[in-house]
Amino acid sequence: MPEHRNAGKQRFGAATGIFAPIIAFTCILIAIASFPSFRWTSNALSDLGVVAGVTELLFNFGLCASGLLALNFAVFGLYAYLGKTRVGKIGAAAFAAATIALIAIGVFNEHYSGTHYAVSVAFFMLMPISMFIITCAFLLAHQGQMAVFTFSIGIAAALPWLLLFAFKYVPNVAIPEFVSGLIVSTWTIVLGYKILKSS
């Protein structure tokens, strides 16, 4: 019976890993559509979080709701799947910390400029770092394909930021934020599906 409950929790955790990005990007894109003044090159996505009305509500709700779902994925899906090794536990914990930072971005919008900046940096740093740690966990578990995939995701998620700092290819950060978030979201959907199948 306990094994059945654990499998149920793991399936639920895996499912939330699939739905979290869908909710996040649906809310972000609708928020963008509701604010015609938004410009990909001259805005940050977080600018949407302080536009009074439906834009603000949609954007901040999307971050908080998807962050909570992703945290559930980290605790009940990822930790259960990778937690057989210390490296796996650390990787799941790093991913969970990133999801808490995502929730904090929605709670502490740009009106809380210092806190908002700190949690935004934490989110976009912790995501690729967690990918690299989880890569090691997959290697220890002899899952070579998932290790290569996860490492590639970590590199791809960090790349828009590295290129921005090196070449300043856009004046603001909406594009690297969106691209980096979308790349990591691909990973959560793939791994969520994989965990769902295995459990």
C-alpha positions as CSV (number, residue, x, y, z in Angstrom):
1,M,0.0,0.0,0.0
2,P,2.8,2.6,0.9
3,E,4.4,1.8,-2.5
4,H,1.2,2.4,-4.3
5,R,0.8,5.8,-2.5
6,N,4.4,6.7,-3.4
7,A,3.9,5.8,-7.0
8,G,0.8,7.9,-7.0
9,K,2.7,10.9,-5.6
10,Q,5.4,10.4,-8.2
11,R,2.9,10.3,-11.0
12,F,1.3,13.5,-9.7
13,G,4.7,15.2,-9.3
14,A,5.6,14.2,-12.9
15,A,2.3,15.5,-14.2
16,T,2.9,18.9,-12.6
17,G,6.2,19.1,-14.3
18,I,4.4,18.8,-17.6
19,F,1.7,21.4,-16.8
20,A,3.9,24.0,-15.1
21,P,5.5,25.3,-18.3
22,I,2.2,25.2,-20.1
23,I,0.6,27.5,-17.5
24,A,3.6,29.8,-17.3
25,F,3.9,30.5,-21.0
26,T,0.1,30.6,-21.6
27,C,-0.1,33.4,-19.0
28,I,3.0,35.2,-20.2
29,L,1.8,35.2,-23.9
30,I,-1.7,36.4,-23.0
31,A,-0.2,39.1,-20.7
32,I,2.0,40.2,-23.7
33,A,-1.1,40.3,-26.0
34,S,-3.0,42.4,-23.4
35,F,-0.3,45.0,-23.4
36,P,0.3,46.4,-26.9
37,S,3.2,48.6,-25.8
38,F,5.3,45.6,-24.9
39,R,8.4,45.3,-27.1
40,W,10.6,42.2,-27.1
41,T,13.8,44.1,-27.6
42,S,13.2,47.0,-25.2
43,N,11.3,45.4,-22.3
44,A,11.9,42.8,-19.6
45,L,9.2,40.2,-19.2
46,S,8.9,41.4,-15.6
47,D,7.7,44.8,-16.9
48,L,4.4,43.0,-17.4
49,G,4.1,42.3,-13.7
50,V,3.6,46.0,-12.9
51,V,1.1,46.9,-15.7
52,A,-2.1,47.6,-13.8
53,G,-5.1,45.4,-14.6
54,V,-5.3,42.1,-16.3
55,T,-1.7,42.1,-17.5
56,E,-0.3,42.3,-14.0
57,L,-2.7,39.7,-12.7
58,L,-2.0,37.2,-15.5
59,F,1.7,37.5,-15.5
60,N,2.2,37.3,-11.7
61,F,-0.4,34.5,-11.4
62,G,1.4,32.5,-14.1
63,L,4.7,32.8,-12.4
64,C,3.4,31.8,-9.0
65,A,1.2,29.0,-10.2
66,S,3.8,27.5,-12.4
67,G,6.4,27.9,-9.8
68,L,4.3,26.0,-7.2
69,L,3.6,23.2,-9.8
70,A,7.3,23.0,-10.6
71,L,8.2,22.9,-6.9
72,N,5.8,19.9,-6.6
73,F,7.6,18.3,-9.6
74,A,10.9,18.8,-7.9
75,V,9.8,17.3,-4.6
76,F,7.5,14.5,-5.6
77,G,8.7,13.8,-9.2
78,L,12.4,14.7,-9.5
79,Y,13.5,13.9,-5.9
80,A,11.8,10.5,-6.0
81,Y,13.3,9.7,-9.4
82,L,16.9,10.9,-8.7
83,G,17.1,10.7,-4.9
84,K,18.8,7.4,-4.8
85,T,22.2,9.2,-4.9
86,R,23.4,12.2,-3.0
87,V,24.1,14.0,-6.3
88,G,20.5,13.3,-7.4
89,K,19.2,14.8,-4.1
90,I,21.4,17.9,-4.5
91,G,20.3,18.3,-8.1
92,A,16.6,18.0,-7.1
93,A,17.1,20.5,-4.3
94,A,18.8,23.0,-6.6
95,F,15.9,22.7,-9.1
96,A,13.5,23.2,-6.1
97,A,15.4,26.3,-5.1
98,A,15.0,27.7,-8.6
99,T,11.3,27.1,-8.5
100,I,11.0,29.0,-5.2
101,A,12.9,31.9,-6.9
102,L,10.4,31.8,-9.7
103,I,7.5,32.1,-7.2
104,A,9.3,35.0,-5.6
105,I,9.6,36.8,-9.0
106,G,5.8,36.8,-9.1
107,V,5.4,37.8,-5.5
108,F,8.1,40.5,-5.5
109,N,7.5,42.3,-8.7
110,E,9.4,45.3,-10.0
111,H,7.9,47.5,-7.3
112,Y,10.3,45.7,-5.0
113,S,13.3,46.4,-7.2
114,G,16.2,45.1,-5.1
115,T,14.4,41.8,-4.1
116,H,13.0,41.3,-7.6
117,Y,16.5,41.6,-9.1
118,A,18.0,39.2,-6.6
119,V,15.3,36.5,-7.1
120,S,15.4,36.9,-10.9
121,V,19.2,36.4,-11.0
122,A,18.8,33.4,-8.6
123,F,16.2,31.8,-10.9
124,F,18.2,32.1,-14.1
125,M,21.4,31.0,-12.4
126,L,20.0,28.1,-10.5
127,M,18.2,26.5,-13.5
128,P,21.3,25.8,-15.5
129,I,23.3,24.9,-12.4
130,S,20.7,22.4,-11.4
131,M,20.8,20.9,-14.9
132,F,24.6,20.3,-14.6
133,I,24.2,18.7,-11.2
134,I,21.4,16.5,-12.5
135,T,23.6,15.6,-15.5
136,C,26.0,14.0,-13.0
137,A,23.1,12.2,-11.3
138,F,22.1,10.7,-14.7
139,L,25.7,9.6,-15.4
140,L,25.9,7.9,-12.0
141,A,22.6,6.1,-12.8
142,H,24.1,5.0,-16.2
143,Q,21.4,7.0,-18.1
144,G,23.8,8.4,-20.8
145,Q,21.1,9.7,-23.2
146,M,19.4,11.7,-20.4
147,A,22.8,13.0,-19.2
148,V,23.6,14.3,-22.6
149,F,20.2,15.8,-23.1
150,T,20.2,17.5,-19.6
151,F,23.7,18.8,-20.1
152,S,22.7,20.3,-23.5
153,I,19.7,21.9,-21.9
154,G,21.9,23.5,-19.2
155,I,24.3,24.9,-21.9
156,A,21.4,26.1,-24.1
157,A,19.7,27.8,-21.1
158,A,22.8,29.6,-20.1
159,L,23.8,30.6,-23.6
160,P,21.3,33.5,-24.2
161,W,22.7,35.2,-21.1
162,L,26.4,34.6,-21.9
163,L,25.8,36.0,-25.4
164,L,23.9,39.0,-23.9
165,F,26.8,39.8,-21.6
166,A,29.4,39.3,-24.3
167,F,27.7,41.1,-27.3
168,K,24.7,42.9,-25.8
169,Y,22.6,41.7,-28.8
170,V,19.4,43.3,-27.4
171,P,19.0,46.4,-25.1
172,N,16.8,44.5,-22.6
173,V,16.3,41.0,-21.3
174,A,12.8,39.8,-22.5
175,I,14.4,37.6,-25.3
176,P,17.0,35.8,-23.1
177,E,14.4,35.4,-20.4
178,F,11.9,33.8,-22.7
179,V,14.4,31.6,-24.6
180,S,16.1,30.4,-21.5
181,G,12.8,29.6,-19.7
182,L,11.5,27.9,-22.8
183,I,14.5,25.7,-23.1
184,V,14.3,24.5,-19.4
185,S,10.6,24.0,-19.8
186,T,11.3,21.5,-22.6
187,W,13.4,19.5,-20.2
188,T,10.7,19.5,-17.5
189,I,8.1,18.3,-20.0
190,V,10.3,15.5,-21.3
191,L,11.4,14.4,-17.9
192,G,7.9,14.6,-16.5
193,Y,6.7,12.4,-19.3
194,K,9.6,9.9,-18.7
195,I,8.9,9.7,-14.9
196,L,5.1,9.3,-15.6
197,K,5.8,6.4,-17.9
198,S,8.3,4.7,-15.5
199,S,6.0,5.0,-12.5
